[in-house]
Amino acid sequence: MKLFREALIIFGIYLLGELLSSVLHLPIPGNILGMLILFILLCTKTVKVDNISNVTSFLLDHLSFFFIPAGVGLMTSIGIIKSTWWQILIVCISTTIIMIGVTGIIVQTILRKTKDKN
């Protein structure tokens, strides 16, 4: 019964995000809104981590299965990818470099602030 309750909480929040997205005609997908709602509920401790830990652990353990539809979608778009592969490669490399740089700056800032407090 605990697993059912945990799954009901997760899928209920997901459904709320989907409903908000469709009713309010927001440009943000419903699953993203659901994750934001879950994040807010966890931060405000309205939903406790222990109340959803079993289902979330299961979903994280099997996360790779959620990428299969995206991979199949890429395979159906191989014609588009073949004609623009170099542009996609440049975007992937440049965004990776930017993310590594931004992550480094953030880590250095946090370390500096924690050293100042000590």
C-alpha angles and dihedrals in degrees: 000000000000092000091050091051092049092049090047091054093049096044092042090057089046090051091049090054091049092048093049091049095050098039096046093038091230120176089228116093117246095240090057090049089050091053090049091050090049090048091051092047091050093047092050089045091235086129114034121216090235089060092063104022099109096050094042091049090052092049092048092047090055097038094123091068090063090063094059095085090050090051092050089048090054091050091055089052096050092121092060092043093051092055096047104029095122092052090049090049092051091049092048094049095044095047090048090053091047092049093048090050095047091046090051092050092049093048092049091049092050092047091049092050093048091049090051091053092051 
